[in-house]
Amino acid sequence: MIEKLARKSALTITPYQPGKPIEEVARELGMPEEDIVKMASNENPLGASPMGIQAIKDAAEKVGLYPDGGCYYLKQDLAKHLDVASENLILGNGSNEVLMIIADTFVNPEDETLYAEQSFVVYMLATKVSGATAVTVPLKNYTHDLEAIADKITDKTKVIFIANPNNPTGTMVTADEVKRFMDRVPDHVIVVFDEAYYEYVERDDFPNTVEYVREGRSVVTLRTFSKIYGLAGLRIGYGITTPEIVKILDKVRQPFNVNAVAQAAAIASLKDKEHVEKSVKVNSEGKKYLYEKLEEMGLEYVPSEGNFMLVHLNQSGADVMAEMLKEGVIVRPMKGYKFPESVRITIGTKEQNDKLLTALKKVLGK
């Protein structure tokens, strides 16, 4: 009976399945939490910065009060960090919320959204909640095929979502590719560049999408404090776009959507350049180490510009994940992304990577 009352678009949605938390695995297997390594959700293995953690402790004394609904001080610091105006910024309860706000604000049931077939699942969720039609384009060599995406633009296209680097493949599109693509995008289309893993990219041909915002194009660049800054548990992300788009998004954004503790931690974390540099170094070294060891095991993988890797196993990724749980290692099977014989693994510390490799060898040896 209750289903008759729900929006038809809501009934078509499969709930998002996050990586298993350490607590759940410990409970299911009767294993101490300290013996479990989570390498499934692309979190920073170093966690939050010491400065961020201290800010969290200090902010805890004021949680009886509502937060600053406009995130004034965080916007001021973030604007300086990015060399934009505070009017160019919208903050969200994770960049996921900003994605949903964009869809709720601009996407109508008669519209179309456009994105890569094997990309971040929230693009599909945002589209379905809006009742719009999703148009997807297959990846090419595990990477966004921007030419094919541009070919799919119609009068009905309202928003294009581009994850760069892409989740779950870790690949990126270049500045030249983005320029050619943007030259073909008409004015009635909003392009969302989802750059959650931006700070991990080491290549020098990564596009500066904020330049399109400065040009006044209908572009939203999304970034987050969840990854490099290690604040995933606080849920805080942001969008960089034109003041005109921000004003409209703010009409839909919920009041007090970013909590006070998250704001304080983000302000402090922006100042901790040492932690960011260390996080990049650990990721770069860990990535090279995993490349080498996976090649020794004869396993194929997709070279990544993020803090995670897509690894091909030639057998059920879900089965491998289940067996690795017994070894105290959590990885993410990729069947939902049409990679049924692959898993996505977070790049960890040397100790975490070694534990992962030991468990993987044991499971595959069976």
VOBA-1610 file (N, C-alpha, C; in pm, whole numbers, padded with zeros to 5 digits, always signed):
BEGIN
Met+00083-00121+00000Met+00000+00000+00000Met+00087+00126+00000Ile+00189+00128+00088Ile+00268+00249+00102Ile+00342+00282-00027Glu+00375+00181-00107Glu+00446+00207-00232Glu+00361+00289-00328Lys+00230+00281-00318Lys+00143+00359-00404Lys+00154+00509-00376Leu+00198+00542-00254Leu+00210+00681-00215Leu+00345+00742-00255Ala+00441+00657-00283Ala+00576+00706-00315Ala+00584+00756-00458Arg+00680+00847-00482Arg+00707+00889-00618Arg+00758+00770-00698Lys+00708+00756-00820Lys+00748+00641-00902Lys+00898+00637-00923Ser+00962+00755-00934Ser+01106+00758-00956Ser+01182+00701-00836Ala+01127+00722-00715Ala+01194+00671-00596Ala+01195+00519-00591Leu+01090+00457-00644Leu+01079+00311-00639Leu+01178+00243-00734Thr+01233+00318-00828Thr+01327+00257-00924Thr+01471+00258-00873Ile+01491+00319-00757Ile+01628+00337-00707Ile+01673+00219-00623Thr+01794+00172-00650Thr+01860+00074-00563Thr+01944+00151-00463Pro+01924+00131-00333Pro+01999+00209-00234Pro+02150+00196-00252Tyr+02220+00305-00227Tyr+02366+00307-00235Tyr+02424+00209-00134Gln+02519+00129-00179Gln+02582+00030-00093Gln+02724+00075-00060Pro+02747+00129+00061Pro+02882+00173+00097Pro+02971+00053+00130Gly+03100+00078+00136Gly+03192-00027+00180Gly+03162-00066+00324Lys+03183-00193+00355Lys+03153-00240+00490Lys+03237-00166+00593Pro+03177-00116+00702Pro+03256-00052+00806Pro+03331-00156+00890Ile+03440-00113+00950Ile+03520-00203+01033Ile+03437-00265+01144Glu+03351-00185+01207Glu+03271-00234+01319Glu+03182-00350+01278Glu+03123-00341+01158Glu+03034-00447+01111Glu+03110-00576+01086Val+03227-00566+01025Val+03308-00685+00998Val+03352-00749+01129Ala+03393-00667+01223Ala+03436-00720+01354Ala+03320-00793+01422Arg+03202-00738+01411Arg+03083-00798+01473Arg+03049-00930+01406Glu+03053-00933+01272Glu+03015-01053+01198Glu+03114-01168+01217Leu+03243-01134+01223Leu+03345-01239+01226Leu+03403-01261+01364Gly+03359-01182+01464Gly+03414-01198+01598Gly+03562-01167+01603Met+03603-01068+01525Met+03744-01031+01511Met+03769-00896+01577Pro+03881-00877+01646Pro+03911-00746+01704Pro+03921-00638+01597Glu+03867-00522+01625Glu+03868-00413+01527Glu+04009-00376+01483Glu+04104-00385+01577Glu+04241-00345+01543Glu+04309-00441+01445Asp+04248-00559+01424Asp+04303-00656+01329Asp+04245-00639+01188Ile+04158-00540+01171Ile+04090-00522+01043Ile+04139-00396+00974Val+04163-00407+00845Val+04206-00293+00764Val+04098-00266+00659Lys+04047-00144+00657Lys+03945-00107+00560Lys+04011-00041+00440Met+04000-00106+00324Met+04059-00054+00200Met+03954-00058+00090Ala+03835-00008+00125Ala+03720-00019+00034Ala+03657+00114-00003Ser+03683+00220+00073Ser+03604+00343+00056Ser+03686+00465+00022Asn+03809+00446-00023Asn+03894+00555-00071Asn+03919+00661+00036Glu+03929+00617+00161Glu+03958+00710+00270Glu+04109+00731+00282Asn+04147+00842+00342Asn+04288+00871+00366Asn+04339+00779+00476Pro+04438+00693+00449Pro+04485+00600+00551Pro+04552+00669+00669Leu+04591+00796+00652Leu+04651+00872+00762Leu+04546+00940+00848Gly+04421+00938+00802Gly+04314+01003+00877Gly+04321+01154+00866Ala+04259+01221+00962Ala+04256+01367+00963Ala+04389+01422+01014Ser+04414+01548+00983Ser+04537+01613+01030Ser+04528+01638+01180Pro+04642+01644+01249Pro+04640+01678+01392Pro+04571+01812+01418Met+04591+01908+01329Met+04527+02038+01345Met+04376+02026+01332Gly+04332+01941+01239Gly+04189+01919+01222Gly+04127+01851+01343Ile+04197+01754+01399Ile+04147+01682+01515Ile+04135+01775+01636Gln+04235+01861+01654Gln+04228+01957+01766Gln+04111+02052+01748Ala+04086+02094+01624Ala+03973+02183+01598Ala+03841+02113+01629Ile+03834+01984+01601Ile+03713+01907+01632Ile+03688+01906+01783Lys+03794+01885+01860Lys+03781+01883+02007Lys+03736+02020+02059Asp+03795+02125+02003Asp+03757+02259+02048Asp+03613+02293+02011Ala+03572+02251+01892Ala+03436+02282+01845Ala+03329+02204+01920Ala+03368+02093+01982Ala+03270+02008+02052Ala+03201+02082+02165Glu+03267+02183+02220Glu+03208+02256+02332Glu+03089+02343+02289Lys+03076+02366+02159Lys+02971+02456+02111Lys+02863+02384+02029Val+02856+02252+02041Val+02759+02181+01957Val+02615+02202+02000Gly+02593+02269+02110Gly+02456+02302+02149Gly+02398+02416+02069Leu+02481+02481+01990Leu+02436+02593+01908Leu+02429+02553+01761Tyr+02338+02615+01688Tyr+02332+02591+01544Tyr+02459+02643+01478Pro+02502+02579+01370Pro+02622+02626+01299Pro+02595+02752+01221Asp+02701+02812+01172Asp+02691+02925+01080Asp+02633+02873+00949Gly+02510+02908+00919Gly+02441+02854+00802Gly+02506+02892+00671Gly+02578+03003+00669Gly+02643+03047+00545Gly+02789+03009+00537Cys+02842+02941+00641Cys+02983+02898+00644Cys+03077+03015+00613Tyr+03052+03129+00677Tyr+03123+03252+00642Tyr+03274+03237+00651Tyr+03325+03194+00765Tyr+03470+03190+00785Tyr+03536+03083+00699Leu+03470+02970+00682Leu+03525+02867+00595Leu+03529+02915+00450Lys+03423+02984+00408Lys+03422+03037+00271Lys+03535+03138+00250Gln+03560+03222+00351Gln+03668+03320+00338Gln+03803+03251+00319Asp+03832+03150+00400Asp+03959+03079+00391Asp+03968+02997+00263Leu+03859+02934+00226Leu+03857+02852+00106Leu+03873+02938-00018Ala+03812+03055-00017Ala+03824+03147-00132Ala+03970+03188-00152Lys+04040+03219-00043Lys+04183+03253-00054Lys+04264+03134-00104His+04232+03017-00053His+04303+02896-00092His+04288+02867-00241Leu+04170+02895-00294Leu+04140+02863-00434Leu+04158+02981-00529Asp+04180+03100-00473Asp+04190+03223-00551Asp+04061+03250-00628Val+03951+03240-00555Val+03820+03276-00608Val+03751+03365-00505Ala+03633+03416-00537Ala+03556+03495-00441Ala+03468+03401-00358Ser+03435+03443-00238Ser+03348+03360-00154Ser+03212+03339-00219Glu+03173+03434-00306Glu+03045+03423-00378Glu+03047+03310-00481Asn+03164+03255-00508Asn+03177+03144-00603Asn+03159+03008-00536Leu+03132+03007-00405Leu+03135+02881-00331Leu+02999+02842-00274Ile+02972+02712-00279Ile+02859+02654-00208Ile+02911+02534-00131Leu+02876+02526-00004Leu+02921+02416+00083Leu+02810+02315+00101Gly+02850+02190+00121Gly+02750+02085+00137Gly+02791+01979+00238Asn+02695+01899+00277Asn+02718+01786+00366Asn+02782+01674+00283Gly+02909+01697+00250Gly+02977+01616+00150Gly+02947+01671+00013Ser+03037+01647-00082Ser+03010+01693-00219Ser+02891+01619-00277Asn+02856+01503-00220Asn+02735+01431-00263Asn+02612+01519-00250Glu+02604+01592-00138Glu+02486+01675-00120Glu+02481+01785-00225Val+02596+01841-00259Val+02598+01945-00362Val+02549+01887-00495Leu+02588+01763-00525Leu+02537+01696-00645Leu+02384+01690-00643Met+02330+01649-00529Met+02184+01637-00519Met+02117+01774-00528Ile+02178+01877-00468Ile+02122+02012-00476Ile+02118+02059-00621Ile+02223+02031-00697Ile+02227+02069-00839Ile+02111+02003-00914Ala+02093+01873-00890Ala+01984+01802-00957Ala+01848+01855-00913Asp+01830+01876-00783Asp+01702+01926-00731Asp+01671+02065-00784Thr+01774+02143-00810Thr+01755+02281-00853Thr+01730+02294-01003Phe+01802+02216-01082Phe+01803+02238-01227Phe+01738+02129-01312Val+01724+02009-01259Val+01681+01896-01344Val+01532+01870-01327Asn+01460+01878-01438Asn+01316+01852-01441Asn+01289+01712-01498Pro+01169+01658-01475Pro+01138+01525-01528Pro+01153+01513-01679Glu+01132+01621-01752Glu+01143+01613-01897Glu+01288+01628-01946Asp+01381+01650-01854Asp+01521+01671-01891Asp+01600+01542-01899Glu+01722+01554-01951Glu+01818+01443-01954Glu+01945+01484-01882Thr+02005+01387-01813Thr+02141+01406-01763Thr+02231+01312-01842Leu+02359+01344-01842Leu+02453+01272-01926Leu+02579+01243-01846Tyr+02624+01116-01847Tyr+02745+01082-01772Tyr+02797+00946-01820Ala+02917+00912-01778Ala+02979+00787-01819Ala+02909+00669-01753Glu+02898+00561-01828Glu+02825+00443-01780Glu+02886+00386-01653Gln+03019+00380-01646Gln+03086+00324-01529Gln+03155+00436-01453Ser+03070+00514-01386Ser+03119+00627-01310Ser+03043+00632-01177Phe+03061+00739-01102Phe+03008+00748-00967Phe+02857+00729-00965Val+02809+00637-00881Val+02670+00595-00882Val+02573+00707-00842Val+02620+00807-00771Val+02530+00914-00724Val+02473+00995-00840Tyr+02541+00996-00956Tyr+02485+01067-01071Tyr+02352+01002-01111Met+02349+00870-01106Met+02226+00797-01137Met+02119+00825-01031Leu+02159+00825-00905Leu+02062+00850-00798Leu+02001+00989-00811Ala+02084+01090-00836Ala+02035+01227-00850Ala+01938+01239-00967Thr+01969+01169-01075Thr+01883+01174-01194Thr+01749+01109-01166Lys+01751+00992-01105Lys+01626+00919-01081Lys+01536+00992-00983Val+01594+01050-00878Val+01513+01125-00782Val+01443+01242-00852Ser+01511+01301-00950Ser+01453+01414-01024Ser+01349+01368-01125Gly+01341+01238-01149Gly+01246+01186-01247Gly+01291+01206-01390Ala+01418+01247-01408Ala+01470+01275-01542Ala+01522+01147-01607Thr+01567+01159-01730Thr+01620+01045-01806Thr+01772+01050-01804Ala+01834+00940-01767Ala+01980+00930-01768Ala+02026+00877-01903Val+02120+00947-01963Val+02183+00902-02087Val+02328+00871-02053Thr+02369+00747-02074Thr+02504+00708-02036Thr+02588+00672-02158Val+02718+00689-02143Val+02813+00664-02250Val+02921+00570-02196Pro+02954+00461-02266Pro+03057+00369-02217Pro+03193+00437-02204Leu+03271+00390-02109Leu+03409+00437-02098Leu+03489+00388-02218Lys+03596+00457-02247Lys+03689+00416-02352Lys+03826+00401-02288Asn+03877+00279-02288Asn+04002+00251-02217Asn+03993+00293-02071Tyr+03880+00262-02010Tyr+03852+00290-01869Tyr+03840+00440-01839Thr+03833+00522-01942Thr+03836+00668-01926Thr+03713+00731-01991His+03670+00846-01940His+03560+00918-02002His+03590+00945-02150Asp+03494+00912-02233Asp+03504+00939-02376Asp+03430+01071-02401Leu+03501+01183-02387Leu+03436+01313-02395Leu+03377+01342-02531Glu+03440+01293-02636Glu+03384+01313-02770Glu+03250+01244-02784Ala+03241+01121-02734Ala+03114+01047-02741Ala+03008+01111-02653Ile+03050+01164-02539Ile+02955+01233-02452Ile+02902+01358-02521Ala+02990+01434-02583Ala+02946+01554-02656Ala+02850+01519-02768Asp+02872+01404-02833Asp+02784+01360-02941Asp+02642+01334-02891Lys+02628+01304-02762Lys+02497+01268-02705Lys+02418+01388-02655Ile+02477+01506-02659Ile+02406+01625-02612Ile+02288+01656-02704Thr+02173+01681-02643Thr+02052+01719-02718Thr+01991+01844-02655Asp+01879+01887-02709Asp+01808+02001-02650Asp+01754+01967-02511Lys+01741+01839-02481Lys+01690+01797-02350Lys+01799+01785-02244Thr+01924+01785-02286Thr+02033+01769-02190Thr+02040+01889-02097Lys+02039+01865-01967Lys+02044+01974-01870Lys+02176+01975-01794Val+02220+01857-01748Val+02343+01849-01668Val+02429+01734-01719Ile+02560+01760-01729Ile+02658+01655-01760Ile+02749+01638-01639Phe+02762+01515-01591Phe+02849+01485-01477Phe+02977+01418-01528Ile+03092+01474-01489Ile+03220+01416-01529Ile+03307+01399-01405Ala+03332+01275-01366Ala+03420+01246-01253Ala+03563+01244-01303Asn+03645+01331-01246Asn+03784+01342-01294Asn+03877+01370-01176Pro+03957+01271-01134Pro+03966+01132-01181Pro+03835+01056-01160Asn+03817+00955-01245Asn+03692+00880-01242Asn+03694+00776-01130Asn+03581+00763-01066Asn+03559+00657-00967Asn+03460+00558-01030Pro+03498+00431-01054Pro+03600+00355-00981Pro+03730+00325-01056Thr+03754+00383-01173Thr+03869+00340-01252Thr+03997+00418-01222Gly+03985+00537-01164Gly+04103+00617-01130Gly+04165+00690-01247Thr+04103+00684-01364Thr+04158+00749-01483Thr+04116+00896-01489Met+04185+00974-01574Met+04153+01116-01586Met+04148+01159-01732Val+04073+01267-01756Val+04076+01332-01886Val+04165+01455-01876Thr+04231+01490-01985Thr+04332+01594-01984Thr+04273+01733-02011Ala+04358+01833-01991Ala+04316+01972-02018Ala+04276+01991-02164Asp+04353+01935-02256Asp+04321+01949-02398Asp+04189+01881-02432Glu+04167+01764-02376Glu+04041+01692-02401Glu+03922+01771-02348Val+03938+01828-02230Val+03829+01906-02171Val+03803+02032-02252Lys+03908+02096-02300Lys+03888+02216-02382Lys+03808+02185-02508Arg+03847+02077-02578Arg+03772+02039-02699Arg+03627+02007-02666Phe+03607+01944-02552Phe+03472+01910-02509Phe+03391+02036-02478Met+03450+02126-02400Met+03377+02247-02361Met+03344+02334-02481Asp+03426+02328-02584Asp+03396+02403-02707Asp+03268+02354-02773Arg+03227+02233-02742Arg+03107+02176-02803Arg+02983+02183-02712Val+03002+02227-02588Val+02889+02228-02493Val+02807+02356-02511Pro+02678+02344-02540Pro+02594+02463-02559Pro+02560+02531-02426Asp+02508+02651-02434Asp+02484+02732-02315Asp+02377+02675-02221His+02286+02593-02275His+02177+02545-02190His+02217+02425-02103Val+02344+02385-02110Val+02391+02267-02036Val+02485+02309-01924Ile+02463+02253-01805Ile+02553+02273-01691Ile+02648+02154-01685Val+02777+02182-01679Val+02878+02076-01669Val+02930+02070-01526Val+02920+01954-01465Val+02968+01933-01329Val+03095+01848-01335Phe+03207+01908-01298Phe+03333+01835-01290Phe+03352+01791-01144Asp+03341+01662-01122Asp+03351+01606-00988Asp+03497+01569-00962Glu+03567+01653-00886Glu+03711+01638-00865Glu+03744+01601-00721Ala+03676+01499-00670Ala+03696+01458-00530Ala+03840+01417-00502Tyr+03911+01367-00604Tyr+04047+01316-00585Tyr+04151+01410-00646Tyr+04112+01533-00668Tyr+04195+01633-00733Tyr+04335+01644-00672Glu+04343+01647-00539Glu+04472+01672-00474Glu+04571+01557-00491Tyr+04524+01440-00530Tyr+04613+01325-00547Tyr+04676+01319-00687Val+04622+01395-00781Val+04669+01386-00919Val+04813+01437-00930Glu+04898+01359-00998Glu+05039+01396-01014Glu+05073+01442-01157Arg+04987+01417-01251Arg+05013+01458-01389Arg+04996+01609-01405Asp+05076+01669-01495Asp+05069+01813-01514Asp+04971+01856-01623Asp+04902+01759-01684Asp+04804+01794-01788Asp+04660+01782-01736Phe+04646+01784-01603Phe+04511+01783-01545Phe+04445+01918-01572Pro+04318+01920-01608Pro+04252+02047-01645Pro+04227+02138-01525Asn+04238+02267-01548Asn+04202+02367-01448Asn+04059+02411-01477Thr+03963+02336-01427Thr+03823+02361-01461Thr+03768+02488-01397Val+03836+02538-01292Val+03790+02662-01230Val+03803+02779-01327Glu+03892+02767-01426Glu+03905+02872-01527Glu+03775+02891-01605Tyr+03702+02781-01627Tyr+03573+02793-01697Tyr+03472+02868-01612Val+03482+02851-01480Val+03396+02928-01388Val+03429+03076-01400Arg+03559+03108-01400Arg+03602+03248-01411Arg+03556+03311-01542Glu+03542+03227-01646Glu+03494+03277-01775Glu+03343+03298-01778Gly+03276+03257-01670Gly+03131+03272-01664Gly+03054+03158-01726Arg+03123+03046-01755Arg+03054+02931-01811Arg+02968+02863-01705Ser+02868+02789-01747Ser+02781+02715-01655Ser+02851+02586-01613Val+02948+02603-01525Val+03031+02493-01478Val+03030+02492-01326Val+03023+02372-01267Val+03039+02355-01123Val+03153+02257-01102Thr+03256+02299-01030Thr+03367+02211-00995Thr+03348+02166-00851Leu+03337+02036-00831Leu+03314+01981-00697Leu+03443+01926-00638Arg+03465+01957-00511Arg+03578+01900-00438Arg+03532+01868-00295Thr+03619+01804-00219Thr+03575+01753-00091Thr+03687+01757+00013Phe+03646+01757+00139Phe+03740+01742+00250Phe+03747+01596+00297Ser+03673+01506+00230Ser+03665+01368+00274Ser+03790+01287+00242Lys+03860+01322+00134Lys+03969+01238+00083Lys+04105+01283+00138Ile+04169+01377+00071Ile+04305+01417+00110Ile+04307+01474+00252Tyr+04198+01541+00293Tyr+04196+01604+00425Tyr+04150+01509+00535Gly+04103+01390+00498Gly+04071+01288+00597Gly+03950+01318+00684Leu+03853+01394+00633Leu+03735+01429+00712Leu+03609+01357+00664Ala+03625+01235+00612Ala+03511+01162+00556Ala+03398+01146+00657Gly+03431+01126+00784Gly+03328+01104+00886Gly+03249+01228+00921Leu+03297+01345+00881Leu+03225+01469+00911Leu+03139+01516+00795Arg+03160+01462+00676Arg+03080+01494+00558Arg+03083+01642+00527Ile+03182+01686+00453Ile+03189+01824+00411Ile+03259+01834+00276Gly+03191+01897+00180Gly+03245+01917+00047Gly+03195+02050-00006Tyr+03237+02085-00127Tyr+03198+02217-00178Tyr+03198+02220-00329Gly+03129+02320-00381Gly+03126+02345-00524Gly+03180+02484-00554Ile+03252+02495-00666Ile+03304+02623-00713Ile+03229+02654-00843Thr+03157+02764-00845Thr+03076+02796-00964Thr+03052+02946-00970Thr+02970+02988-01063Thr+02944+03132-01078Thr+02853+03181-00965Pro+02863+03308-00928Pro+02774+03362-00825Pro+02626+03346-00860Glu+02595+03354-00989Glu+02455+03340-01032Glu+02403+03200-01001Ile+02486+03098-01026Ile+02445+02960-00997Ile+02437+02938-00846Val+02532+02995-00771Val+02530+02981-00625Val+02400+03037-00568Lys+02359+03153-00616Lys+02237+03216-00564Lys+02115+03126-00582Ile+02109+03058-00696Ile+01994+02969-00720Ile+02006+02841-00636Leu+02125+02786-00628Leu+02145+02665-00546Leu+02112+02692-00400Asp+02145+02812-00352Asp+02119+02846-00212Asp+01969+02851-00181Lys+01886+02868-00282Lys+01741+02865-00260Lys+01694+02725-00222Val+01767+02624-00271Val+01728+02484-00250Val+01806+02422-00134Arg+01927+02468-00113Arg+02012+02414-00005Arg+01943+02426+00130Gln+01949+02320+00208Gln+01888+02322+00341Gln+01965+02416+00434Pro+01893+02485+00524Pro+01964+02570+00620Pro+02046+02484+00717Phe+02161+02535+00757Phe+02249+02465+00851Phe+02291+02328+00799Asn+02314+02317+00667Asn+02343+02184+00610Asn+02485+02137+00639Val+02575+02228+00681Val+02711+02188+00717Val+02730+02212+00866Asn+02756+02106+00940Asn+02759+02119+01085Asn+02881+02196+01134Ala+02873+02246+01256Ala+02976+02334+01311Ala+03110+02264+01327Val+03108+02138+01367Val+03233+02064+01387Val+03305+02046+01253Ala+03230+02014+01150Ala+03288+01997+01016Ala+03350+02127+00967Gln+03281+02239+00988Gln+03335+02368+00945Gln+03466+02399+01016Ala+03470+02376+01146Ala+03592+02404+01223Ala+03707+02315+01177Ala+03678+02188+01156Ala+03783+02095+01112Ala+03834+02131+00974Ala+03746+02173+00886Ala+03787+02209+00750Ala+03875+02334+00751Ile+03840+02433+00831Ile+03920+02556+00841Ile+04062+02522+00887Ala+04072+02437+00989Ala+04203+02399+01042Ala+04281+02314+00942Ser+04211+02223+00875Ser+04278+02131+00782Ser+04337+02204+00662Leu+04272+02311+00619Leu+04325+02390+00507Leu+04463+02446+00539Lys+04487+02471+00667Lys+04615+02528+00709Lys+04726+02424+00722Asp+04688+02297+00729Asp+04786+02191+00756Asp+04843+02138+00624Lys+04928+02217+00562Lys+04988+02177+00435Lys+05079+02055+00451Glu+05142+02043+00566Glu+05231+01930+00591Glu+05156+01797+00582His+05035+01794+00638His+04956+01671+00635His+04915+01636+00492Val+04878+01737+00415Val+04840+01713+00276Val+04959+01659+00197Glu+05075+01721+00214Glu+05195+01676+00143Glu+05232+01534+00182Lys+05220+01503+00310Lys+05251+01367+00357Lys+05152+01266+00298Ser+05026+01305+00291Ser+04922+01217+00236Ser+04949+01187+00088Val+04990+01290+00013Val+05023+01271-00129Val+05144+01178-00142Lys+05244+01197-00058Lys+05366+01116-00064Lys+05336+00969-00033Val+05259+00946+00072Val+05222+00808+00109Val+05144+00742-00004Asn+05055+00817-00067Asn+04975+00762-00175Asn+05061+00730-00297Ser+05150+00821-00332Ser+05236+00802-00449Ser+05327+00680-00430Glu+05388+00670-00312Glu+05475+00556-00284Glu+05396+00426-00279Gly+05280+00431-00217Gly+05197+00310-00206Gly+05147+00262-00340Lys+05115+00356-00427Lys+05066+00321-00561Lys+05174+00247-00639Lys+05295+00301-00639Lys+05406+00238-00711Lys+05436+00099-00653Tyr+05429+00089-00522Tyr+05456-00039-00455Tyr+05351-00143-00495Leu+05225-00104-00496Leu+05119-00197-00533Leu+05128-00235-00680Tyr+05161-00140-00766Tyr+05181-00173-00908Tyr+05282-00287-00921Glu+05394-00269-00854Glu+05503-00367-00863Glu+05460-00505-00813Lys+05396-00508-00698Lys+05359-00636-00636Lys+05246-00705-00712Leu+05151-00627-00761Leu+05041-00686-00838Leu+05092-00745-00969Glu+05189-00677-01031Glu+05249-00730-01153Glu+05324-00861-01125Glu+05389-00868-01010Glu+05458-00992-00972Glu+05358-01106-00955Met+05236-01072-00912Met+05132-01174-00894Met+05060-01206-01024Gly+05094-01133-01131Gly+05030-01158-01260Gly+04890-01100-01270Leu+04860-00999-01189Leu+04727-00938-01189Leu+04728-00808-01269Glu+04623-00788-01345Glu+04608-00664-01421Glu+04537-00559-01335Tyr+04571-00433-01357Tyr+04510-00323-01284Tyr+04503-00203-01377Val+04424-00104-01336Val+04413+00020-01413Val+04499+00126-01343Pro+04601+00179-01408Pro+04681+00286-01347Pro+04591+00400-01302Ser+04615+00452-01182Ser+04522+00544-01118Ser+04584+00679-01088Glu+04501+00783-01097Glu+04540+00916-01053Glu+04473+00952-00921Gly+04407+00855-00860Gly+04342+00879-00732Gly+04415+00808-00619Asn+04344+00783-00510Asn+04402+00710-00397Asn+04343+00569-00388Phe+04309+00514-00505Phe+04249+00381-00514Phe+04287+00320-00647Met+04263+00188-00660Met+04296+00117-00784Met+04188+00016-00816Leu+04162-00003-00945Leu+04074-00109-00992Leu+04162-00227-01032Val+04143-00341-00965Val+04226-00458-00988Val+04141-00572-01044His+04187-00632-01154His+04115-00741-01220His+04165-00875-01167Leu+04070-00966-01138Leu+04104-01091-01070Leu+04076-01217-01151Asn+04002-01204-01260Asn+03963-01320-01341Asn+03878-01420-01262Gln+03811-01373-01161Gln+03713-01451-01086Gln+03623-01352-01012Ser+03518-01402-00952Ser+03418-01316-00890Ser+03481-01222-00787Gly+03466-01092-00809Gly+03515-00995-00714Gly+03442-01004-00581Ala+03312-01036-00586Ala+03234-01049-00463Ala+03283-01167-00380Asp+03318-01277-00447Asp+03369-01394-00374Asp+03504-01365-00311Val+03589-01296-00385Val+03721-01260-00331Val+03705-01165-00212Met+03615-01070-00225Met+03589-00977-00114Met+03547-01053+00011Ala+03456-01150-00005Ala+03406-01227+00109Ala+03518-01305+00177Glu+03607-01362+00098Glu+03719-01438+00155Glu+03821-01346+00221Met+03841-01229+00163Met+03938-01136+00221Met+03888-01077+00353Leu+03756-01070+00369Leu+03702-01026+00497Leu+03749-01117+00610Lys+03756-01246+00581Lys+03800-01343+00682Lys+03946-01322+00721Glu+04020-01255+00633Glu+04160-01224+00660Glu+04176-01085+00722Gly+04062-01019+00747Gly+04067-00888+00811Gly+04095-00773+00716Val+04066-00792+00586Val+04089-00687+00488Val+03958-00661+00412Ile+03914-00536+00412Ile+03790-00499+00344Ile+03824-00433+00210Val+03775-00490+00100Val+03789-00430-00032Val+03649-00417-00092Arg+03638-00354-00207Arg+03507-00326-00265Arg+03488-00401-00397Pro+03393-00495-00404Pro+03366-00561-00532Pro+03298-00463-00627Met+03321-00482-00757Met+03278-00383-00855Met+03171-00435-00953Lys+03097-00536-00914Lys+02992-00588-01001Lys+02890-00479-01036Gly+02859-00394-00939Gly+02762-00287-00962Gly+02807-00188-01067Tyr+02936-00183-01094Tyr+02991-00096-01197Tyr+03025-00173-01325Lys+02973-00294-01334Lys+02991-00381-01452Lys+03136-00428-01467Phe+03203-00442-01353Phe+03334-00507-01347Phe+03321-00623-01249Pro+03247-00729-01287Pro+03214-00837-01192Pro+03335-00915-01143Glu+03445-00912-01217Glu+03563-00987-01176Glu+03675-00895-01128Ser+03635-00783-01070Ser+03732-00685-01023Ser+03695-00635-00884Val+03795-00580-00815Val+03772-00512-00689Val+03841-00377-00694Arg+03789-00284-00616Arg+03855-00155-00600Arg+03922-00156-00463Ile+04047-00116-00460Ile+04120-00114-00334Ile+04173+00027-00308Thr+04165+00068-00184Thr+04224+00195-00144Thr+04375+00176-00129Ile+04452+00275-00171Ile+04597+00271-00151Ile+04625+00313-00008Gly+04690+00225+00067Gly+04710+00251+00209Gly+04854+00281+00246Thr+04884+00269+00372Thr+05021+00279+00421Thr+05096+00152+00381Lys+05226+00151+00400Lys+05307+00033+00368Lys+05254-00089+00444Glu+05222-00073+00571Glu+05173-00184+00652Glu+05037-00234+00601Gln+04949-00141+00567Gln+04818-00179+00517Gln+04828-00246+00381Asn+04914-00193+00296Asn+04932-00253+00164Asn+04988-00395+00175Asp+05081-00417+00267Asp+05137-00550+00287Asp+05031-00648+00337Lys+04945-00601+00428Lys+04838-00687+00479Lys+04741-00723+00367Leu+04712-00625+00283Leu+04626-00649+00167Leu+04686-00754+00075Leu+04813-00738+00041Leu+04878-00829-00053Leu+04888-00970+00004Thr+04916-00980+00132Thr+04923-01112+00196Thr+04787-01181+00189Ala+04680-01105+00220Ala+04547-01164+00215Ala+04507-01200+00072Leu+04543-01116-00023Leu+04507-01141-00162Leu+04577-01266-00214Lys+04704-01281-00181Lys+04778-01401-00224Lys+04715-01527-00165Lys+04678-01520-00039Lys+04619-01636+00027Lys+04485-01672-00034Val+04402-01571-00059Val+04268-01598-00114Val+04278-01648-00256Leu+04360-01584-00339Leu+04372-01629-00477Leu+04441-01765-00486Gly+04526-01796-00389Gly+04592-01926-00386Gly+04496-02042-00361Lys+04381-02008-00302Lys+04282-02112-00276Lys+04214-02159-00405
//
